[in-house]
Amino acid sequence: MRFVFKMIVFPFWLLTAFLALMLKWTLNLSAFVLALPMLYIFGCGLYTLYCREWMQFLILLQSLAASCSSPPEQSL
């Protein structure tokens, strides 16, 4: 009886392990994909500081701050 139960549960266990692995890979991949544009924006900020283009740097800083801030919570 125990062997039959294991044979029934095994496909579900295998599916769960596969989905957990895919979720882990997806989260790591999304972090990697999002890190590249952030690194580029950081590099652009350093370049504008080096060239002393203060207005460009402030525009970049303001747009970055606006994109990273969370929207205000709405109360019902």
Backbone atoms as SQL, in Angstrom:
CREATE TABLE atoms (id INTEGER PRIMARY KEY, chain TEXT, resi INTEGER, resn TEXT, atom TEXT, x REAL, y REAL, z REAL);
INSERT INTO atoms VALUES
  (1, 'A', 1, 'MET', 'N', 0.820, -1.191, 0.000),
  (2, 'A', 1, 'MET', 'CA', 0.000, 0.000, 0.000),
  (3, 'A', 1, 'MET', 'C', 0.873, 1.269, 0.000),
  (4, 'A', 2, 'ARG', 'N', 1.949, 1.227, 0.740),
  (5, 'A', 2, 'ARG', 'CA', 2.844, 2.373, 0.810),
  (6, 'A', 2, 'ARG', 'C', 3.532, 2.613, -0.541),
  (7, 'A', 3, 'PHE', 'N', 3.881, 1.550, -1.233),
  (8, 'A', 3, 'PHE', 'CA', 4.521, 1.666, -2.543),
  (9, 'A', 3, 'PHE', 'C', 3.572, 2.297, -3.556),
  (10, 'A', 4, 'VAL', 'N', 2.301, 1.928, -3.496),
  (11, 'A', 4, 'VAL', 'CA', 1.299, 2.489, -4.409),
  (12, 'A', 4, 'VAL', 'C', 1.150, 3.992, -4.151),
  (13, 'A', 5, 'PHE', 'N', 1.138, 4.380, -2.884),
  (14, 'A', 5, 'PHE', 'CA', 1.040, 5.793, -2.531),
  (15, 'A', 5, 'PHE', 'C', 2.241, 6.571, -3.069),
  (16, 'A', 6, 'LYS', 'N', 3.425, 5.998, -2.918),
  (17, 'A', 6, 'LYS', 'CA', 4.629, 6.658, -3.435),
  (18, 'A', 6, 'LYS', 'C', 4.584, 6.787, -4.954),
  (19, 'A', 7, 'MET', 'N', 4.064, 5.787, -5.632),
  (20, 'A', 7, 'MET', 'CA', 3.965, 5.841, -7.087),
  (21, 'A', 7, 'MET', 'C', 2.956, 6.897, -7.541),
  (22, 'A', 8, 'ILE', 'N', 1.930, 7.133, -6.749),
  (23, 'A', 8, 'ILE', 'CA', 0.936, 8.140, -7.093),
  (24, 'A', 8, 'ILE', 'C', 1.477, 9.544, -6.805),
  (25, 'A', 9, 'VAL', 'N', 2.191, 9.703, -5.714),
  (26, 'A', 9, 'VAL', 'CA', 2.687, 11.012, -5.285),
  (27, 'A', 9, 'VAL', 'C', 3.923, 11.438, -6.076),
  (28, 'A', 10, 'PHE', 'N', 4.712, 10.502, -6.578),
  (29, 'A', 10, 'PHE', 'CA', 5.967, 10.822, -7.246),
  (30, 'A', 10, 'PHE', 'C', 5.820, 11.812, -8.411),
  (31, 'A', 11, 'PRO', 'N', 4.849, 11.658, -9.330),
  (32, 'A', 11, 'PRO', 'CA', 4.720, 12.647, -10.419),
  (33, 'A', 11, 'PRO', 'C', 4.422, 14.064, -9.903),
  (34, 'A', 12, 'PHE', 'N', 3.609, 14.175, -8.858),
  (35, 'A', 12, 'PHE', 'CA', 3.316, 15.491, -8.290),
  (36, 'A', 12, 'PHE', 'C', 4.551, 16.086, -7.631),
  (37, 'A', 13, 'TRP', 'N', 5.323, 15.256, -6.950),
  (38, 'A', 13, 'TRP', 'CA', 6.562, 15.715, -6.332),
  (39, 'A', 13, 'TRP', 'C', 7.555, 16.173, -7.405),
  (40, 'A', 14, 'LEU', 'N', 7.632, 15.420, -8.486),
  (41, 'A', 14, 'LEU', 'CA', 8.524, 15.774, -9.588),
  (42, 'A', 14, 'LEU', 'C', 8.094, 17.095, -10.230),
  (43, 'A', 15, 'LEU', 'N', 6.814, 17.285, -10.448),
  (44, 'A', 15, 'LEU', 'CA', 6.293, 18.526, -11.017),
  (45, 'A', 15, 'LEU', 'C', 6.567, 19.711, -10.087),
  (46, 'A', 16, 'THR', 'N', 6.379, 19.529, -8.798),
  (47, 'A', 16, 'THR', 'CA', 6.637, 20.588, -7.830),
  (48, 'A', 16, 'THR', 'C', 8.112, 20.959, -7.804),
  (49, 'A', 17, 'ALA', 'N', 8.989, 19.984, -7.836),
  (50, 'A', 17, 'ALA', 'CA', 10.426, 20.264, -7.850),
  (51, 'A', 17, 'ALA', 'C', 10.823, 20.995, -9.125),
  (52, 'A', 18, 'PHE', 'N', 10.247, 20.606, -10.258),
  (53, 'A', 18, 'PHE', 'CA', 10.540, 21.267, -11.527),
  (54, 'A', 18, 'PHE', 'C', 10.068, 22.724, -11.510),
  (55, 'A', 19, 'LEU', 'N', 8.866, 22.966, -11.006),
  (56, 'A', 19, 'LEU', 'CA', 8.344, 24.330, -10.939),
  (57, 'A', 19, 'LEU', 'C', 9.174, 25.197, -9.986),
  (58, 'A', 20, 'ALA', 'N', 9.626, 24.624, -8.877),
  (59, 'A', 20, 'ALA', 'CA', 10.473, 25.376, -7.950),
  (60, 'A', 20, 'ALA', 'C', 11.801, 25.746, -8.608),
  (61, 'A', 21, 'LEU', 'N', 12.362, 24.837, -9.363),
  (62, 'A', 21, 'LEU', 'CA', 13.610, 25.112, -10.069),
  (63, 'A', 21, 'LEU', 'C', 13.421, 26.198, -11.124),
  (64, 'A', 22, 'MET', 'N', 12.322, 26.117, -11.882),
  (65, 'A', 22, 'MET', 'CA', 12.042, 27.137, -12.897),
  (66, 'A', 22, 'MET', 'C', 11.822, 28.503, -12.256),
  (67, 'A', 23, 'LEU', 'N', 11.142, 28.541, -11.113),
  (68, 'A', 23, 'LEU', 'CA', 10.927, 29.799, -10.410),
  (69, 'A', 23, 'LEU', 'C', 12.244, 30.392, -9.928),
  (70, 'A', 24, 'LYS', 'N', 13.112, 29.546, -9.407),
  (71, 'A', 24, 'LYS', 'CA', 14.423, 30.023, -8.939),
  (72, 'A', 24, 'LYS', 'C', 15.236, 30.583, -10.102),
  (73, 'A', 25, 'TRP', 'N', 15.254, 29.893, -11.223),
  (74, 'A', 25, 'TRP', 'CA', 16.001, 30.370, -12.401),
  (75, 'A', 25, 'TRP', 'C', 15.406, 31.666, -12.934),
  (76, 'A', 26, 'THR', 'N', 14.075, 31.763, -12.942),
  (77, 'A', 26, 'THR', 'CA', 13.416, 32.963, -13.448),
  (78, 'A', 26, 'THR', 'C', 13.737, 34.167, -12.580),
  (79, 'A', 27, 'LEU', 'N', 13.714, 33.993, -11.267),
  (80, 'A', 27, 'LEU', 'CA', 14.029, 35.108, -10.378),
  (81, 'A', 27, 'LEU', 'C', 15.479, 35.543, -10.531),
  (82, 'A', 28, 'ASN', 'N', 16.383, 34.599, -10.666),
  (83, 'A', 28, 'ASN', 'CA', 17.786, 34.957, -10.863),
  (84, 'A', 28, 'ASN', 'C', 17.988, 35.644, -12.206),
  (85, 'A', 29, 'LEU', 'N', 17.325, 35.167, -13.238),
  (86, 'A', 29, 'LEU', 'CA', 17.450, 35.759, -14.564),
  (87, 'A', 29, 'LEU', 'C', 16.876, 37.167, -14.593),
  (88, 'A', 30, 'SER', 'N', 15.734, 37.367, -13.945),
  (89, 'A', 30, 'SER', 'CA', 15.138, 38.703, -13.950),
  (90, 'A', 30, 'SER', 'C', 16.011, 39.684, -13.181),
  (91, 'A', 31, 'ALA', 'N', 16.633, 39.231, -12.104),
  (92, 'A', 31, 'ALA', 'CA', 17.544, 40.107, -11.369),
  (93, 'A', 31, 'ALA', 'C', 18.743, 40.462, -12.242),
  (94, 'A', 32, 'PHE', 'N', 19.238, 39.510, -12.998),
  (95, 'A', 32, 'PHE', 'CA', 20.378, 39.766, -13.880),
  (96, 'A', 32, 'PHE', 'C', 19.992, 40.717, -15.004),
  (97, 'A', 33, 'VAL', 'N', 18.821, 40.508, -15.581),
  (98, 'A', 33, 'VAL', 'CA', 18.372, 41.348, -16.688),
  (99, 'A', 33, 'VAL', 'C', 18.132, 42.776, -16.212),
  (100, 'A', 34, 'LEU', 'N', 17.586, 42.955, -15.030),
  (101, 'A', 34, 'LEU', 'CA', 17.343, 44.295, -14.508),
  (102, 'A', 34, 'LEU', 'C', 18.619, 44.968, -14.030),
  (103, 'A', 35, 'ALA', 'N', 19.619, 44.187, -13.664),
  (104, 'A', 35, 'ALA', 'CA', 20.863, 44.769, -13.163),
  (105, 'A', 35, 'ALA', 'C', 21.653, 45.438, -14.290),
  (106, 'A', 36, 'LEU', 'N', 21.583, 44.924, -15.499),
  (107, 'A', 36, 'LEU', 'CA', 22.336, 45.514, -16.605),
  (108, 'A', 36, 'LEU', 'C', 21.903, 46.942, -16.946),
  (109, 'A', 37, 'PRO', 'N', 20.598, 47.216, -17.102),
  (110, 'A', 37, 'PRO', 'CA', 20.214, 48.621, -17.357),
  (111, 'A', 37, 'PRO', 'C', 20.543, 49.540, -16.185),
  (112, 'A', 38, 'MET', 'N', 20.415, 49.038, -14.957),
  (113, 'A', 38, 'MET', 'CA', 20.749, 49.870, -13.804),
  (114, 'A', 38, 'MET', 'C', 22.241, 50.194, -13.794),
  (115, 'A', 39, 'LEU', 'N', 23.073, 49.247, -14.166),
  (116, 'A', 39, 'LEU', 'CA', 24.510, 49.498, -14.241),
  (117, 'A', 39, 'LEU', 'C', 24.810, 50.511, -15.342),
  (118, 'A', 40, 'TYR', 'N', 24.105, 50.432, -16.450),
  (119, 'A', 40, 'TYR', 'CA', 24.288, 51.391, -17.547),
  (120, 'A', 40, 'TYR', 'C', 23.892, 52.805, -17.103),
  (121, 'A', 41, 'ILE', 'N', 22.760, 52.918, -16.415),
  (122, 'A', 41, 'ILE', 'CA', 22.311, 54.227, -15.938),
  (123, 'A', 41, 'ILE', 'C', 23.305, 54.792, -14.926),
  (124, 'A', 42, 'PHE', 'N', 23.831, 53.939, -14.063),
  (125, 'A', 42, 'PHE', 'CA', 24.843, 54.380, -13.101),
  (126, 'A', 42, 'PHE', 'C', 26.089, 54.875, -13.830),
  (127, 'A', 43, 'GLY', 'N', 26.498, 54.162, -14.876),
  (128, 'A', 43, 'GLY', 'CA', 27.647, 54.592, -15.672),
  (129, 'A', 43, 'GLY', 'C', 27.394, 55.912, -16.371),
  (130, 'A', 44, 'CYS', 'N', 26.179, 56.109, -16.876),
  (131, 'A', 44, 'CYS', 'CA', 25.835, 57.386, -17.503),
  (132, 'A', 44, 'CYS', 'C', 25.894, 58.521, -16.488),
  (133, 'A', 45, 'GLY', 'N', 25.449, 58.241, -15.272),
  (134, 'A', 45, 'GLY', 'CA', 25.524, 59.256, -14.219),
  (135, 'A', 45, 'GLY', 'C', 26.951, 59.628, -13.892),
  (136, 'A', 46, 'LEU', 'N', 27.838, 58.636, -13.810),
  (137, 'A', 46, 'LEU', 'CA', 29.252, 58.930, -13.555),
  (138, 'A', 46, 'LEU', 'C', 29.870, 59.716, -14.702),
  (139, 'A', 47, 'TYR', 'N', 29.495, 59.382, -15.929),
  (140, 'A', 47, 'TYR', 'CA', 30.030, 60.088, -17.091),
  (141, 'A', 47, 'TYR', 'C', 29.585, 61.556, -17.097),
  (142, 'A', 48, 'THR', 'N', 28.304, 61.787, -16.783),
  (143, 'A', 48, 'THR', 'CA', 27.827, 63.173, -16.765),
  (144, 'A', 48, 'THR', 'C', 28.480, 63.965, -15.645),
  (145, 'A', 49, 'LEU', 'N', 28.780, 63.313, -14.529),
  (146, 'A', 49, 'LEU', 'CA', 29.506, 64.009, -13.458),
  (147, 'A', 49, 'LEU', 'C', 30.927, 64.327, -13.900),
  (148, 'A', 50, 'TYR', 'N', 31.567, 63.389, -14.572),
  (149, 'A', 50, 'TYR', 'CA', 32.940, 63.597, -15.033),
  (150, 'A', 50, 'TYR', 'C', 33.016, 64.748, -16.035),
  (151, 'A', 51, 'CYS', 'N', 32.032, 64.830, -16.930),
  (152, 'A', 51, 'CYS', 'CA', 32.020, 65.894, -17.940),
  (153, 'A', 51, 'CYS', 'C', 31.437, 67.199, -17.396),
  (154, 'A', 52, 'ARG', 'N', 31.043, 67.196, -16.161),
  (155, 'A', 52, 'ARG', 'CA', 30.465, 68.368, -15.497),
  (156, 'A', 52, 'ARG', 'C', 29.228, 68.893, -16.217),
  (157, 'A', 53, 'GLU', 'N', 28.402, 67.954, -16.646),
  (158, 'A', 53, 'GLU', 'CA', 27.121, 68.318, -17.247),
  (159, 'A', 53, 'GLU', 'C', 26.066, 68.174, -16.157),
  (160, 'A', 54, 'TRP', 'N', 25.979, 69.202, -15.317),
  (161, 'A', 54, 'TRP', 'CA', 25.169, 69.110, -14.111),
  (162, 'A', 54, 'TRP', 'C', 23.692, 68.976, -14.422),
  (163, 'A', 55, 'MET', 'N', 23.209, 69.688, -15.414),
  (164, 'A', 55, 'MET', 'CA', 21.784, 69.621, -15.728),
  (165, 'A', 55, 'MET', 'C', 21.416, 68.222, -16.229),
  (166, 'A', 56, 'GLN', 'N', 22.269, 67.612, -17.056),
  (167, 'A', 56, 'GLN', 'CA', 22.016, 66.247, -17.527),
  (168, 'A', 56, 'GLN', 'C', 22.002, 65.264, -16.356),
  (169, 'A', 57, 'PHE', 'N', 22.932, 65.464, -15.423),
  (170, 'A', 57, 'PHE', 'CA', 22.994, 64.580, -14.261),
  (171, 'A', 57, 'PHE', 'C', 21.734, 64.719, -13.406),
  (172, 'A', 58, 'LEU', 'N', 21.270, 65.951, -13.203),
  (173, 'A', 58, 'LEU', 'CA', 20.067, 66.152, -12.401),
  (174, 'A', 58, 'LEU', 'C', 18.835, 65.566, -13.073),
  (175, 'A', 59, 'ILE', 'N', 18.755, 65.677, -14.393),
  (176, 'A', 59, 'ILE', 'CA', 17.633, 65.065, -15.122),
  (177, 'A', 59, 'ILE', 'C', 17.679, 63.545, -14.973),
  (178, 'A', 60, 'LEU', 'N', 18.869, 62.975, -15.117),
  (179, 'A', 60, 'LEU', 'CA', 19.016, 61.525, -14.959),
  (180, 'A', 60, 'LEU', 'C', 18.678, 61.090, -13.545),
  (181, 'A', 61, 'LEU', 'N', 19.127, 61.846, -12.554),
  (182, 'A', 61, 'LEU', 'CA', 18.858, 61.519, -11.156),
  (183, 'A', 61, 'LEU', 'C', 17.369, 61.622, -10.852),
  (184, 'A', 62, 'GLN', 'N', 16.721, 62.644, -11.372),
  (185, 'A', 62, 'GLN', 'CA', 15.297, 62.830, -11.135),
  (186, 'A', 62, 'GLN', 'C', 14.481, 61.726, -11.795),
  (187, 'A', 63, 'SER', 'N', 14.843, 61.355, -13.021),
  (188, 'A', 63, 'SER', 'CA', 14.100, 60.289, -13.701),
  (189, 'A', 63, 'SER', 'C', 14.322, 58.945, -13.032),
  (190, 'A', 64, 'LEU', 'N', 15.525, 58.721, -12.537),
  (191, 'A', 64, 'LEU', 'CA', 15.804, 57.473, -11.815),
  (192, 'A', 64, 'LEU', 'C', 15.039, 57.427, -10.508),
  (193, 'A', 65, 'ALA', 'N', 14.985, 58.536, -9.784),
  (194, 'A', 65, 'ALA', 'CA', 14.244, 58.583, -8.521),
  (195, 'A', 65, 'ALA', 'C', 12.751, 58.392, -8.757),
  (196, 'A', 66, 'ALA', 'N', 12.246, 58.952, -9.848),
  (197, 'A', 66, 'ALA', 'CA', 10.825, 58.803, -10.153),
  (198, 'A', 66, 'ALA', 'C', 10.475, 57.370, -10.532),
  (199, 'A', 67, 'SER', 'N', 11.379, 56.688, -11.201),
  (200, 'A', 67, 'SER', 'CA', 11.087, 55.315, -11.622),
  (201, 'A', 67, 'SER', 'C', 11.248, 54.326, -10.473),
  (202, 'A', 68, 'CYS', 'N', 12.069, 54.656, -9.487),
  (203, 'A', 68, 'CYS', 'CA', 12.291, 53.742, -8.368),
  (204, 'A', 68, 'CYS', 'C', 11.311, 53.941, -7.222),
  (205, 'A', 69, 'SER', 'N', 10.661, 55.083, -7.158),
  (206, 'A', 69, 'SER', 'CA', 9.746, 55.340, -6.039),
  (207, 'A', 69, 'SER', 'C', 8.468, 54.545, -6.234),
  (208, 'A', 70, 'SER', 'N', 7.932, 54.105, -5.132),
  (209, 'A', 70, 'SER', 'CA', 6.697, 53.327, -5.196),
  (210, 'A', 70, 'SER', 'C', 5.507, 54.289, -5.246),
  (211, 'A', 71, 'PRO', 'N', 4.433, 53.882, -5.905),
  (212, 'A', 71, 'PRO', 'CA', 3.264, 54.752, -5.976),
  (213, 'A', 71, 'PRO', 'C', 2.617, 54.869, -4.593),
  (214, 'A', 72, 'PRO', 'N', 1.962, 55.986, -4.314),
  (215, 'A', 72, 'PRO', 'CA', 1.329, 56.140, -2.997),
  (216, 'A', 72, 'PRO', 'C', 0.187, 55.150, -2.834),
  (217, 'A', 73, 'GLU', 'N', 0.006, 54.719, -1.599),
  (218, 'A', 73, 'GLU', 'CA', -1.070, 53.772, -1.328),
  (219, 'A', 73, 'GLU', 'C', -2.385, 54.533, -1.272),
  (220, 'A', 74, 'GLN', 'N', -3.420, 53.928, -1.822),
  (221, 'A', 74, 'GLN', 'CA', -4.725, 54.563, -1.815),
  (222, 'A', 74, 'GLN', 'C', -5.576, 53.894, -0.757),
  (223, 'A', 75, 'SER', 'N', -6.164, 54.692, 0.092),
  (224, 'A', 75, 'SER', 'CA', -7.037, 54.137, 1.111),
  (225, 'A', 75, 'SER', 'C', -8.462, 54.093, 0.578),
  (226, 'A', 76, 'LEU', 'N', -9.183, 53.097, 1.008),
  (227, 'A', 76, 'LEU', 'CA', -10.565, 52.946, 0.527),
  (228, 'A', 76, 'LEU', 'C', -11.527, 53.625, 1.443);
